[in-house]
């Protein structure tokens, strides 16, 4: 099921007991974020702040803060079902490095019906503010941590278009409010927006940008997936929501945006504008980014619904939306990873210490030092190129059981023999590196086979199938449940 508006999704959450309305006045300066972090830490509901100080617009936080709400947004039973939808994006018989050149098949049955459809008008333009009527200070921008240089809009989907082929990309990053009509784009420099900007800058042209807030929550899920240069983001969103997205042309430039969004900021980045130095935090981490130069987005229009609801993404470390969207992203990426490395069975990308720090990968080991080949293939892909630590385990290991994975590390890893180092470009938000050269490490935590060690390793403990079947058959005879109950009552 797709949602015609964010309000429709919130109504469904309310009926399911997954939405809490906050009527008390709340300050977007630190207070809103602290409330949200406490609720997210307990796996709590989405929060609708109806009275945000200094703004007439309602704010929703922790919207997709649990895997269950992500599933509800996509009308699926479990996150693994996302993989099947993502599989429809992959061309049949694609080349080995398909992810960097991912295309949506023109002949893939049923896929084309999800391409965006242009309409003449939409709810996102019920109220239009142009020129001097643009006032970013009236928006409910939140400051999450005291060290941030400015309050920020954190849940906007920044849409840009490649000037060479007109393919849309989306980037999610904080937009810090500098003044009434300027935003600082706090990007890591490796996004679709950064890629497009390099081409506009080289041509000495202004780059149109549209920052979209609200609408169908499937948009936020689609935006969490880093796509190839040939994939249209709005087509992907249509596929995930199971229905083509209606788009409308912006008022001050030619970009198209979801017609049923809640609020849209239109503007441009000027190659002659001076960058702003800003301070922000690392999403999913526990530290600030070093002060860095940021592109400036000059806002030319604000268009919105008559009663918009503005989503805000609050950083909650390994809980809340950061973690839930990371889980959705890994399920969407799995088919891509399996095309690159067919022996991969499953993977988990936990948000420990920040996004893209860890990758736990189970694969079908078939020959000595197979793990090295798998690690090289994963780091060479767009999907996992920035993962700092890879842990490779045998196919039967549950990669979502982190304690179990650590048990495999302790049992099977000999430092030196089973560590694999790789050097490549560092992520811009990697505080541990401090260099342009990033260092990555893989641990081969698979059980060792002939050819990987001088002598045979000790046999693994196993009860044996015969004794397991015997105990299964006689389990009720042991009356263990009754014995445990008697012990508790005694």
Buried (B, 14 or more C-beta within 10 A) or exposed (E): BBBBBBBBBBEBBBEEEBBBEBEEEBEBBBBBBEBBBEBBEEBBBBBBBBEBEEBEBBBBBBBBBBBBBBBBBBBBEEBEEBBEBBBBBBBEEBEEEBBBBBBBBEEBEEBEEBBBBEEEEBBBBEBBBEEEEBEBEBBBBBBBBEEBBBBBBBBBBBBBBBBEEEBBBBBBBBBBBBEEBBBBBBBBBBBBBBBBBEEBBEEEBBBBBBBBBBBBBBBBBBBBBBBBBEBBBBBBBBBBBBBBBBBBBBBBBEBBBBBBBBBBBBBBBBBEBEEBEBBBBBBBBEBBBEEBEBBBBBBBBBBBBEEBBBBBBBBBBBBBBBBBBBBBBBBBBBBBBBBBBEBBBBBBBBBBBBBBBBBBBBBEBEEEBBBBEBBBBBBBBBBBBBBBBBBBBBEEBEBBEBEEBEBBBEEBBEEEEBEBEBEEEBBBBBBBBEEEEBBBEBBBBBBBBEEBEEEEEEEEEEEEEEEEEEEEEEEEEEEEEEEEEEEEEE
